[in-house]
Amino acid sequence: MKDTMSPKALNDMGDAYFYGIDRPINHELAYTFYKQAADMDNPVGLFNVGMYFYHKSDFKKAIEFLDKSRACGHSPAVLLLADMYKNGYGFHKSRKKAFKMYLQAANLNDIDGYNAVGECYKNGYGCGKNPEKAFSYYQKSADHGDMTGELNVGLYYWKSSSYKKNPEPALTWLDKAATHDSLEAKHLLQEIYQTHNLPYFKKKSLASLREMAFYYTESLAKANDIKALKTVADTYYNGSDITKKNHEKSALYYKSLSDMGDQEGKYGYAVSLLYGQGVPKDVGLAKKLLEECAIHSHPMALTRLGDIFRLGLNVPVDNEEAKKWYLEAAKHNDPEALMNLGLLNYRQVIEGHNPTLAYNFMETAAKKGYFQAWYWLGIFHDKGIGCEPSFHEAQKSFEKAIQQGSLGAKYKFAAMIIDETRKGKNEGKKTIALFQTARQLFTEYIADSMHNAANSAYAMAYLGEMYRDGLGMAPNPHISRFWYESAAEADLSSAMVEMYRILKDKEFDQAMQWLNKAIQDTTAADAFYELGLVYLYGIPDNIQIDVKMAKAYLETAARQNHKGALEKLMML
């Protein structure tokens, strides 16, 4: 039956045993099939027998069969003989003879032969250095779609004097090599688009150049380049001007890093799991990964472990345990941990809480550059937490937080300006400028899609008040009504009461709709007070006097210490 097998079938069967394809490796059995093909003067069979002896380090026998295969024009045999001359296996080392063999393989149109000759001419191996000849052989390889050829053609153009005037040929061939997964091409293209220091690139927009740099960085990440993986994962997690946030992608890249044992990858993937960002939430696995990072004193991992106990994520809330983790992170100068220690003291949820400690922790976090700590310092200075109350110091802290991107600080600072003015503070030349600052900050806060909905409604109400009372501007009832109505439509009960007051003389029915809606908020003392007045005095042609009902509404307001309601009840 063996006699009926073709040389190809014999070689395929030999490969199956030699390389263990769908069966155990058995080199001796592979040899019997290869030898039958060789006995038919089949060049592949001759080569395979030569390979068999080569792997057994019987170079004399290997050369015998490889030379017969070479004589039949089988280029892999020529290349292996060239390597043997190069390394001194069965021959004396000879660069010239190795080069001669590589050239013979190239003349047989072997792509590896083209690349080998190109490398010889590039490095002067067995021949004189000749960049132009090297290029010509690499070009032959590149024209066949070979990555090595494409890379070297790209490198040739990149190093040429014409590159500065016209980098297109280099970029084209390097991109082809990168498409075929050349890491060197990807790294070089990444660098080219990051530096973009040629006149050619001035024709391109900065955004398009950054997109190209990121494209090749992500390509490197897909090839498990650690530095690129970190860059791409962080970029997708945080978002950028060229890449939107994509937690699915960031989690995928963080997981790749984590699987490689990288601590930053473990941390990033743990955060994704902890908050269900891009992957199903799994606090247990997140905690395990964070604990592995904590062994290596990863500051932010220690802080996240503190968060788990402070927020009660799949564990009972335990602020003392949270404090322990935050203190450990603080030893490694993590500013977020310092801020959280300040908040634990401020909120009085740990043993030995102390306002001075709250302030000191927060100030340290702020000085280490954590912008949210500046936000809290603004609140501390405003309220006098661990320090003397100071509008000026609060202002400085809020302004620093705003400069570093804190949206909440815009609202808090603007609200502080109005609230302090109500107390009669900051009167004088600077008051109008402060009011204008508050108006701008409220407007920016409302316009930002990331605002807190409740605070946005309050900001609208503040603007209504400013235009109503002429704070820093001429009074404008129309604009005031717009802002109060916007706040009321955002379900702010105090703004609904103001809408009642604006409308009651001219649009009574609509005014009462707002007032009745306001009392759905059982804490809206002002709304109950106004309804009490409606029934105490009546509205001609609309509401009859009803002292009993008036008293009920006023009592509801009084229970919330509404001063006006208390005074009215004393008169009844």
N, C-alpha and C positions, 0 to 999 in steps of 0.2 A: 504494500500500500504506500510505503514511503517513496518507492521508486516513481510513483505516479504524481507526487507533489511537485508543483512548480517551484522554481527558485524563490519567487516572492513568498509563496506559502511557507516554504522552509525557513526563510529569514523571519517572517512574522511569528512563526512558532518559536523560533530561537529567541526573539525579543520577549515573547511572553514569559519564557522561563528565566531569561537573563535579568529582566527588570521586574519580575513578579507581577505581571499583568493578569489579574483574575486567577492567580495560582501562586504557590510558594516559589521563591527564587531558587533556581537550581542551575548554576552556571555550567556544570558538566553536561547536563542534559541539553542545555541551550547550545553548547558547543557541537553536539552530535548533529543538530539540525543545520547550524551554520556551516559545518564542514561538508555536508551533503551539497549545499548550494555552492560552496567554493569549488568542490570537485567538478561542478558543471561549468567552471570558469566564469561564474557570476561575480561581477565586480563588487556588489554589495556583500555577497557571501564571503568573498576574499577579505573585504574590509572588516566584517564582523569577526572572522577568525583572528585577524590581526588585533582587533580590539580585545578579544578574549585573552590572547597571550600578553598584550600590553598591561591588562589589569592584573595578570599574574606576575608582572615584572620580568617576563621572559622576552626581553626586547629583541633578541636575535631572531626568534621565531616570529615575533610581531612584525619586524622589518621585512621578513621574507614574504609574508602574505600582503602586507600593506603595499609593498613595492609592486606586486602583481596587480593589485587593485588600481594603483596609480597608473600603471601601464595601460590599463583599460579606460583611463580618463575619468576615474571616480574621484571627484575633488575632495570629499571628506578624508580620503586616505592621504592625499597630498598635504592637506592641512595638518593632519596628525603627525606625519613625517616631519613637517616644518617645525612643529612644536617639540618633537624629539631632538632635532638639531639645536633648537633654542635652549632646551633644558639639559642637553647632554645625556639623553636616555638612549643607550644603544649606539650612540655616535659620540665623537668628540664634539663639544660645543662649537658651533660655527654660526655666527650671525649671517655671514654671506650666504651659506648654504640654506639657512632657514629662510632668508629673504628670497632666494631663488625659488624655493618651494612655494612660498606664499604667492609669488608672482605667477608661478605655474597654475595655482588654484584660481587666481584672478583671471588668467587667460582662458580658464574653463568656465568663466562667467559665474563663479561662485561668489555670493554676496559676502560671506565671511572672508573670502579671499580678497575682495575689494577692500574691506575694512582693515584687514591685516597689512596689506601693502600700503594703504593710506597711513596707518600708524607708523610703519617703518620709515616712510618718507618724512612724516611729521617729526619723528624723534631721531632720525639718522641711524636707524638700526639696520646694519648690514648694507647700508648705502649712504650716500650723502643726504643731508637734510635738504628737502625741496618742498616747501609749502604748496607750490603750485601743483606739483605732481600729486602730492597728498590729497589736495582738494579734488583733483580730477578723478581719483579713485573713490573718494568718499561721495562724490557727486553720482558716480555710477551706482553705488549702494543706495544713496538717497532716492534716486530715480526709481528704484525698486520698492520704495516705501519702508526701508530699513531704518530703525531708530538711530543706530550708531552713525550711519551715514548722514541722516538728517541733522543730528546734533553737531557733527563736525563741519558740515557745510555751513550751518548757522554760526558756529564759532569762527570759521574762516572769515565770513562776512563781518562778524562783530569786531574782529581784530584788524580788519582791513582799514586803510586810510579813507575809503569812501563811506565808511559807516556813519561818520558825523554828519555828512551831507544827506545821506539816504540810508536810514536804518531798516527800510522795508524788507530787503532780501534776508537780513539776519533775523528779523522778527518772524518772517514767514516760515523759514526753515526751523527755527527754534520752536515755534508753535507746533509745527508738524511733529517734531521730536517729543514735545511735551504731551501731545495728543497720544503718542505711543508710549507714554509713561516714563519719559526720561526725567529723572529727578534733577539732574544737572541743568537741563533746559528749563525746568520749572523754577528752580532757584534763581537762575540768571534772569529770566523774564520777570520774576517777582521784583528783583533788584532794579531792573531797567525801568519798570513802570513806577516804582517807588521813588527813584531819584529823578527820572524824566528831565535830565539836564541838557538836552540837545535842542537846538532851534526847531527841529522837526516837531517836537512835542508841544511847542507853544501854540500850534494850530489846534491842539486838542484841549477840551475843557478839563479842568482839574478833577471834576467829578468822574469823567470817563476814565482818566488815568488811574484814579484811585479804585475804580471798579475793576479795571484790568489787573491791578496789583492784587486786589482781594481775590479775583478769580483764580490766579495762579497760587495764591496762598491756600485757598480752599482745595485746589487740586493737590497740593502737597499734603494737606491734612488728610485727604482721602487715601493718600499713600502712607499714612501713619507717621508723618514727620511730626515729632513731638512739639517743637516750637510752633509750627503752623497750626497744629491741633489746638493749642492753648489760645492762639490769637483768634482763630475762627470761632471757637466755642464761646469765648468772652464777647466777641463782636455780636454774635447772634443772641447772646443772653441779654446784653445791654442795649443793643441796637446802635446804629450810627447814622450819619447823614447819607450814607450810600447803601446801608443795609438795615432793613426793619428788624425789630425784635422777632425772633423765631425760636421759641422755647423747645419745639420739637427737634430742630436741628442742633441747638446748643446742647440739649440732653444727649443726643446721639454722639456728638463729638466728645463731650465730657465722659461718656461711658467708654468710648474707645481709649481715652487716656487712662481711665480708671482700670480697665482691663489690662493695661500695660504696667500697672502698679504705680502710676504717677500720682503724687499726693494732691496736686492741684486738680487733677481730673477726678479723683475720688471726692474731693470737697465739692466741686461743681456738680457732679452727678448726685451727691447726697442732697444738695440744696434743691435740685430739680425734683427729687423724690419727696423731700420734706414738704414742699408746697404744691406738689402736683403740677409742676411746670414742664409741659411737653411730654410727660410720662404719667402713668397712673400714680396717685399718691401712695407712698409706702414709707411711713414714718419709721417702722422697725428696721428696714434695710438702710434707710438714711442714717439712723442713729448708729447702726453698726459701722457704716463707712466713716462717719464723723469720729467715732471712737478710735478707729484705726488711724485717722489723721491726728487725733489728739495725742496718740503715743509718740508722734513725731513733733509734738508741740506746735501744731498748726494753729496760729492765733484765731483765725476766723472760724475754724472748726470748733474750737473751745467755746467761742461766743455762740455759735448755733446750738451747741449742746445746752448752754444756758437758756437759750430761747425755748428749747423743747420743754424745760421744766417751768419756766416763767409763764408760758402760754398754755401749758397742759396739753401738749400734743401727744396723744395716746398714752399719757402718764398723768397722774394727779398733779395739779398745780403745786409746785414746791419752790417758793421763792428763795428759801435758804439753800437748796441745791443749785438753783440758778445762780445765786450769789457766788457759790463755790466755783462754778465754771467760769463766771465772769472775772473773778479775781485771778484765776489761773491765766486767762487770756490777757488780763491787764498786765501781768508780769512780763508778757511778751509785747507790750505796748500796743495792743489792739484798741484803737480809739472808740470803736463801737461798744466794746465791753465796758470801757470807762464811762461812756454815756449811760449805758444801762444800769451800772452801779449807782450813778447819780439819780436815775429815775426810781430805782428801788428805794433809795433813801427819801426822795421827794414824796413818793406815794405812801411812805410809811408802812411798807409791807414786809420788812425784815426786822429782826431783832437789832436793837441798838441803832435804829434809824436816826439820822441827824441831819438837819438842814445845812449845816456847815459842810458835812461830808458830801451831801448832794451837790452843793455848789463847787467844792474842790474837784470832785470827780468830773463834773461837767466842764469846768474851766480847762482841766488838763486835756480832756477829749477834744475840746475846741482848738486849743493851741497845737494839737497834733494834726489839725487839718480836717476834722470830721464836721462837715457843714451842718448836719442836724443838731450837733451839740451847740453851735452858735444860735440856732433857733431856740433851744431850751434855755440857753443863757439869757436870751432876750426876755423870756417869760420870767425867769428867776429875778432878773434885775427889775422888771416891772412890778412883780409881786413882793420883792424883798425876801426871796428864799435864800437863806444863808448869807445875805448881804443886805445893805441898806437899799431901800427902793430908790431907783434912779432912772428917770425917763431918758436921760442922755446916754447912760451906759446900755440901757435896753435898746435904744435906737442904734447904737454902734454895733451891737450884737446882731440885731435883725438885719442890718444892712450887709454885714459880712455873710450871713446865711443866704441872703438874696443873691449876692454876688457869686456865690458858689452853687446856685441853682435850687435853693429851697423855695418851693411854691408856697408852702404853708406860712413861711415867714412873711411873704407879701401880705397875706390876709391879717396875720397877727399884728404886724407893725401898723398897718393902716387902721385896724380896729383900736389899737392902743392910742393912736393920735386922737381919734374922735372921743374915746372914753375919757382920756385925760383932759381934753378940752371941756368936757361936760363938768369936770371938777374945778374948772376955772384955772387950769394950769396952761403953761406955754402961751400966755397972752403976750402980745407984743409984735415986733416987726417980723419975727420968724413964723408967726402963726399961719399967715396966708400961704407961705411956701410949704409948710407942713400939710395944710389942707389939700393943696394941689398934689403933693406927693401921695397922700392917702387916696385921692380920687383916681390917680393913675394906677396905683397898686390894686385897688379894688377892681378897676376895669380890666387890668391884665389878668387878675386872678379868675374873674368870671369867664374871660375869653379862653382860658387854658382848659383843654379837654380833660386834663388830669386833676382838675379841682375836686375838692370834697363837696358833694351836692348840698349838704346842710350849710356849710360855711359860705358857699356861693350864694345861697338864698339870703343869709345875713349880710353879705357884702352888698347885695342889691338893696336891701333895706337901709343900710348905712348910706348908700348913694342917694336914696330917696330922701333921707333926713338932711343930707348936705345940701341938696338942691332946694329942699323945703325951707331950711333955715338960713340959706345963704352962707354956708361955711366955706370961705375961700373963694366965693364967686357970688354973683348977683342971684337972688332967689329966682327960681323958675318952677312954678307949680306944675307946668305940663311935663317937664322932664322928671320932676319929683314923682308925679303920678305914674309915669312909665316905669320907674324903678320899683316903686312900691307894688305896683300891679304885677311886675315880673316876679318879685319876691313872694307875693301872695299866691301866684300860680305855681310857685315852687313849694307850696304847702307850709309857708312860714306864717304861723297864726298871728304874730304881732303885726305883720304886714297886712294881713286881712283886716285887723282892727283899724289900721291906718286907712285902708281903703274905705271902710265904713265911714270914718270921720270925713274923708274927702268927698264922699258921694251923698251923705245923708240929707243935705239940704236941697239937692237938685235931682238925685236919682235914688230915692229912698228904697225902692224895692230891691235894686241891685246892691245897695248898701247893706240891707238886712240879710241878703244872701251871703255876703262876705262874713257878716257878724255871726250868723248861725253856723257857718262852716268853721269859723274860728273856735267856737266852743266845743267842737269835736276833740280839740286838744284840751284835756281836762286841767292842764296846768296854765292855760291862758287866762290869768287873773284879770287882765285888762278887758278881755272880751266879756267875761261875766259881769264886770263892773259896768261896762257900757250898756249891756242888756238890762241890768238892774235900773239904770237911769231911764232907759226907754220906757219901762213899765212903771217907774216911780212918777214920772212926769207926763207920760203919754205923748203921742204924736198926733196932732189934729188930723182927722180924716184917715188915719192909718192904725194907730195903736191906742187902745183905751187904757186909762190908768188902772193898774192892778198892783196894789201895795203888797199883797201876799206873794205874788210872783216876783216883784221887785226885790223883796226881802230875801227870797230864796237865792236869787242870782247874786245879790250883794254879799250874802253870807258865804257863798262858795268862793267869791273873790277874797273876802276877809280871812277865810281859813288859810289863804295863801299870803296873808299879811299885806294885802293891798291897802295902802294908806287911805286912799279916797273912799274905798268901800267901808273901812272901819269908821271913818268920820260920818258917813251917811247913816250908818246903822245906829250910831249914837244919837242921831237926831230923830229917829223913827220912834 
